[in-house]
Amino acid sequence: MQSFLLTEMENKLNELKADHLQQIKRAQTLQELDDIFLKLFGKNGQITLVPKDFPSLPKEELKTIAPLFNQVKNNLEQAIKEQRSAVREKSYQKLNEEALDIQPVALQQRSGFIHPVIKIENEIIELFEKLGFFRFEAPQIDSDQYNFELLNIPAGHPARDLWDTLYIDSQKYGINPGQLLLRTHTSNAQVRVMEKVKPPFRAMIIDRCFRYENIDPRHEHTLEQFEVVLVEKGLSMANLQYLSEYFLKNIFGQDIKVRMRPKYYPFVEPGVGVDGECIFCYGKGCKICGEGWLELAGAGMIHPKVLKNGGINPQEFSGIAWGFGPERMAMLKYGLADIRIFNSGNLTELEKIK
Ligand SMILES: [Zn+2]
């Protein structure tokens, strides 16, 4: 007569086998099979735990249960293995049936193009080279001194409010806070060029500036500026008018009318805003210009103090500073409403600008 425990164990093994062979056959995914495997053969799996009771059996009965245990264990392991293969095979078959419908696609050849702002800048450079201007570069990170102080804009001067400045936190380099900044205009080149080049000279600066701006269709934090610094004997507002007309007629066409009106910039005296007759309505007045004129550039006779700061005798030489934002010029020339397109990196849209 066999022990109750042996009978119980035999029944249990047979049940485990029957139940799980069914489950294994029904499994459709590798995940399901992994779950069954863990349930049976994991650390606390139902098969794993069976031999725990072996020591409680008489030695004779152990000879009966051990082969049954091995057989059930092997059957289940084998069944899982086979079902895994079947599931894999099925998924491969499915992949085959879903064979991708690959049609030959004509690959579009894409050629590069020049950024619209660079394009207009290249035109501007060429125009001014013809008049004998050379390119000059000044640092984009500069001192308060060159960006403001030497341009007749001392600390506390209300004109500093015209520029929203990004200062460099430079304390860790032993530089006083507020001393280094991202230049707010290319005018930081004015005194630098005077220090480097003996007058008379005709310099042009075309480069990047930075403002602490709320970005909107008309404002960017990173923008280009073009500026000429012209120092010669006997310059006057007439030369300034000539430069303005020369430039605007070449960019917008010979029939554009140009006017100047007084405008305040601390580093020039007198200062002017240079307007061009609106190229959209030809002076009739429209929603872009308002009353028929567009402000296109800012300029003036360089302030005697600034010339002195650059080591130039204002009794002997006079200077003209004249500049504008190439992005704004490009917006007008190409009829664009949003300045943000230029730094957007959106090649599809940028390529359309012609
Ligand atoms: Zn207009």
Residues whose N, C-alpha, C, O or C-beta is under 5 A from the ligand:
A	BS01	ZN	C278 F280 C281 G285 C286 C289 G292
